[in-house]
Amino acid sequence: MHPHRNALHNELHARPSMYFDAPAQVFHLAFLDEHEAAEAIVRSLCDRHVALADPSLPQGEFPVGGARLKWERHTEFLTLTLVLPGPQATPWAALPPVLAEVAEAHSALLVNADQVCVESETSWRGSIEDYGFKDPVGSSLDDGKAIVWSDLRLNGNGLNRILVLNRQFDGRRLGRMVRRLLEVETYRLMASLTLPVARALSAELRQYEQELAALSDANARAESQDIKALLERITRLSARITQTSARTRLRLSATEAYAQLVFERIAELHESRTGDCQQLGTFIAQRFRPTVRYCASTDQRLSRIGSAVSHLSSLLQARVQVEMEEQNSQILQSLSTRAETQIKIQKAVEGLSIIAISYYLFSLFKLLYQGMLTLGIELPPRTALLAGTPLAALIIGAIAYRIRNTRRH
């Protein structure tokens, strides 16, 4: 069996929804997981409330008084969801102490805080005005089995309030529906984290575009002696763009993934209009989609600038290569001319060498003939000349052949 088979199979059940009946209060907090904050939060909760829980697990659930608290560890964030069942004295109760302590200790990492008031037909107060909403948006879910309203504004405690009137959902379907509502808000805010990054990046991209335009103009009128400096400027710009892309790639890619989850969760609500309110999912999509598009256009803009700089660098390198090939061609032609001159000089030297050798050889033969006469050996000049000439020709021919054979090798 594959060593990861069980873990991969159990991913289907890794994050089950919390099931409850109306009326109930649901509190949902999402914290960024920076510097192992998620590990610290979960461990502190487990140590304080349930010592037997394993904080290393991706999710867990345990009772806190009459409520139930669940943690879920995601790739970039941690969520804490507390369900307080039964009717409450006020529809918008204060954040329970167990969550208030964590929110205060890690306020810099708190990215989302929602409060869901789930009402039944019997606990329903009869009007959304009784719940403090002034200009809410709302939808009928799943053919009127439940209705949801929210003004999508933060109250004095920093909570986003959502009101749910349950009509026909059982505890399981109600829990799944509330989970989708909470995921819409959490994923929407996680995706929106890229917006400040994209806005800050716009100034850098504007500067990159100006530098790219200046380099393009310089490349069009650059002389050969300016190419090296121009190529260095392009290389520095390309390095800065690569650094910027590496710094922002993860955040920009995360926005696309989170946005897709938001739109999927909205579609799963199966909304329809209720009263004169604008539909909740329609309102969120209309206001959220420009953020997604702005971040996506920023990412595309950065990619286009990087591609343009790479193309300009390729053009300049091609120009440099052509000039180098022309220089190499001239050098090779010069070397060829020099080699031909050296060959001619070498042939002339060979000819002079053969003449000098012939002169010294005949001089040697002459001395040898005079020595023979001195020793009393009578040898007519005609005979000596006829005998020495073939021998001299043979020696000179052998020397000439040796010289040419050496030059050929």
N, C-alpha and C positions, 0 to 999 in steps of 0.2 A: 504493500500500500504506500502511496506517495506520502512523504512526511508531512505535507501541508494539507492533506485531503480533508481532514476534520475541520481545520481552521477555515479553509475556503468554503466548505459546505455550510458551516455555521454562520457565515457572513449574511445569509438570508435572514437570520434571526438576531443579528448583532444589535439592532436598535429598535426594539418593539415599542409600540405606543403605550402610553399610560391610559388605562380604561377607568372610567368613572361615570356616575350618573349626575344629572342636574337636580338641584342647584349645586354649584361649586365655584371656587375661586382658583384660578390657575396663574401662577407667577413664573415667568420665564426670563432668565438672564443668560447672556452670551458674553464670554470673556475671550480676548485674544490670547493665544497660547505663546507668550513670549518669555524667554528666559525660564522655561519650565514652570510657568505660572500654573498651568493646568494640574500638574503633578502636585504642586504645593497646596492648591485649593482642595483637591479631592482628598489628599492625605489628611489635611486638617479636619475636614468634615467627617471622615471615617474615624479618626482618632477620637473626635469629640462625641459622636453620636452612635457609632456602631463599630466596635473594635474588630469585629470578625470580617468586615468587608475588605476586599482586595482593591486598593486604589490603583493598581497597575492595569486593571481591566479597562476595556474601552467604554464600558457603560455599567451602571449599577443603580440599585434602587433600595432605599431603606426608609423605615418610618421615622418621623420626627413629631412626637406628640400624636395628635390626631390626624396629621397630614402625612403625605408621602413625598419624598424628595428623590429625584433621579438625576444622575449626571451622565453626560454623553461627551466623549472626547472625539473631536473631529480633527481633520488635518491641520487647520489653522486656529481653531477656537474650541472652547469648552462651553457647554450649555448646562445650566441647572434649571430644572423644572420642578416646581412644588405645587401639588394639588391639595387644596384644602376643601374637603367635601362638606356638604350641608349648607343651609342658609346662613348668611352673615348679617350682622346688624347694619352694615352699610354696604352698598354694592361695590364700593372702591375702598377696600380695607388697605391699611398701611402695609408696606413690605414686611413680611415676617422677620423676626430677629435673626433667624438662621441665615437668611439671604441678605439682610441688611448689613450684617457684620462682614460678609464676604464682599459685598458691593463697596463698602467703605474702605476695606483694606486694599482692594484692587480696583479702585475707581478709574485709574488711568487706562485700564485694559477693558473696561466695560463698554461694549460696542452696541448692545441691544438689551432693552428691558421692557417686557410686555406684561400687562395684567389683563387676563381674560375673565370676565364675569359671565358665567354660564347660568342661565335662568331656565326654569321649567315653566310650563303653562300655569302652574299654581303659584309659583313665586314671582312671576312676571308682574311688574308694577303697572303695566298698561300703556305706557308711553315712553318713547326714548328720551323725551325732555326730562323725565324723572331721573335719568341717569347722568345728567349734566352735559349732554351733547348739544352743541349749538348748530353746527352745520355738518352733520355726519354723512358718510357714504355707506351704502348697505346693499346687501344682496340676499336673495332667497336661494338656498342651497339645496341641490338634489330634489327638485320639484316640490319645494316648500317644506321639506322635512325639518329644516332649521333656517333661521334668519340671523344674519350677522351685521352689526353696525360698528363703525369706528369713525372718529374725526381725524385719526392719524396725527394727533398732536400730543406732545409731551405735557403731562400735568406737572404740578408743583414738585412732585417727587421724582420727576424724570422718567415716568412710566408712560408707555403708549397703551391706551385703554381700548379694549375690544369687548363688545357686548354680543353674546350669543343667546338666542332664544331657541331652545330645543323643543321640538314638537313631536317627532316620531323616531328619532335616532335612539338605538339602544346604547349601552355603555361603550361597547367596542367601536361602533361607528362614530359615536360622539368623540371618543378619544382620538381616533384617526383624523377626523375633520379638524379638531382643535390643533392637532400637531401640524397639519398642513398650513393653517393660518399662522402659526408661530414660525414655521420654516420660511414662509413667504417673507416675513419681516426680517428674520435673521439673515437669510441669504441676500435679501435686498441691501441690507446695510453692509454686509461683507463685500458685496460687489461695489458698493458706493465708496468703499475705502480707497479705491483707485482714483476717484475724482480729484482730490487734492494733489495727488501725484501727477495726474494728467495735466492739471492746470499749471503746476510748477514746471512741467516738462515742456509746455508750449513755448516758454521764453527761450529755453535752450534750443528747441527745434527752429525757432525763428532765427537765432544766431547761426545755427548750422546752415540753414538755407541761404543766408546772406553770404557766408563764407564760401559755400558751394558755387553760388553765382559768380563771385569774384574770381574763384579759381578757374571756372569755366571760361570766363573772359580772358584771364591770363594765359590759359592754355591755347586759346585761339590765336593769340599774337605773340606767343613766346618764341624766342630765338634758341638756338642750340645751347648757348652758354647759360640760359636761364632754366633749362629743363631740370637740372639736379635740385636746385632750390625749390622749384615748383613741386617736384615729386615729394620732397621732404614735407612741404606744407600739406599736401594731400594725405600723406601717411599719418601725420599728426591728427588731422581732422578725422580720418577713418578710425584711429585708435580711440578718440574721444567718443565717437558715435558707438563703437563697440562697447565701450565702458558704460555708456548710458543705457544701451540695450540690455546689457547683462544686469544692470541695477534695477531696471523696471520690468523686465520680461515676465517675471513670476507674478507680479501684481496685475499687470495687464491681462495675462492669460487667465488668472483667477477670476477676473471680472466676467469674462465670457462664460466661464463654467458656472459661476453663481447665477448669472442672469438667466441662463438656460433653465436652471433649477427653479428659479422664481416663476418663470412663465409656465413651466410644467405643473408646478403646484397650483397656480391659479386655474389652469385648465382642469385640474382634478377636482376643483370645488363644484363644478357644474352649476355655475351661477345663472340666475335669472333676475329680472328687475323686481324690486319690491317698493311699492309706493312711488313717491316722486324722487327718491334718492338715486344718485348715480351709483352704478354698480361698483363694489369695492375693488374687484380685480381690474375692471376697466380703468378706474381712477389710478390705481397703482401702476398699471402698465403704461398709461399715458404719461405720467409724471416720471416714471423710472426709465423708460426707453431712451429719452434724450441723453441721460447719463451714460447708459451703455453705449450708445452710438458715439458719443463724444470720446469715451475711452477707446473704443475700437478705431475711430478715425485717427486718434493720436498714435496708436500702435501702428496703423498702416502708414501714417506720415513718417514715423521714425524708420520703418522698413524701406519706404521709397527713398528717403534721403540716403540711407546706407547703400542701397542698390545704385543710386546715382553716383555716389562717391566711388564705389567700386568700379563702375563703368568708366568714370573719368580716369581713374588710376590705370585701368586696362588700356585705355586709349593712349595715355602718356607713355606707358611702358612699351606699347607697340611702336610708338614713334621713336623711342630710345633704341629699341631693337633694330629698327630699320636703319637708323643712323649708324649703329655699331656694325651692322652688316656691310654698309657702304665703306666704312673705315677699314674693315677687315678685307674687303675686296681690293681696296687701294693698297693695303699693306702686302697682300698676296701678289698683286701685280708688280709692286716694287721688288719684292723678293724674287719673283720670276725673272725680272730684268737683270737683277744683280747676279742671279745664278747663271744666266746666259753669258753675261760679261765675264764671270769667273771661269766659265768653260772655255771661252775664247782665249783668255789669258793663259789658262792651263795648257791648251793646245799649243799656243805659241812657245810656252816654256818647254813643253815636251820636244818641239822641233829644235829649239836652241840647244836643249840637252843632248839630243842625238848628234847634232853637228859638233858640239864640244867633245862628246865621247869619241866620235869618229876622228877628230883631230888628234886627241891624245892617244887613240889606239894606233893610228898610223905613225905617230911620233915614236911610240913604243916599239913598233915593228922596225922602224928605221934604226933605233938604237940597238935592237937585237941583231939586225943585219950587220951593222958596223962592228958589234962585238964579235960576231962570227968571223968577219974578215980579220980582225985583230988576232984572233986565236989561230989564224992560218987556214981557216976553212975557205976554200975557193968556191964561191957561189955566184954565178953570173947575175947581174941585176935583173935581167929579163926573167930568169927562173924564179928569183926571189919574189918578183912582183906577181908573177902568175900564181905562185903558191900562197902568197899572203893575202891577195885580194879576196878570194872566196872565203878564207877563214875570217877576215875582217868583216865581210858582208854578213857571214853567218852570225858572228858575235853581235854586230849592230842590230840585226833583225831580231835576235833573241831578246836583246835589251829593250827594243821598241815594243815587242809583243808583251813583255813583262810590265812595262809602264802602262800600256793601254788596258791590259787585263786588270791591273790594280785600280785604275780610274773607273773602269766599268763596275767593279764591285763596290 
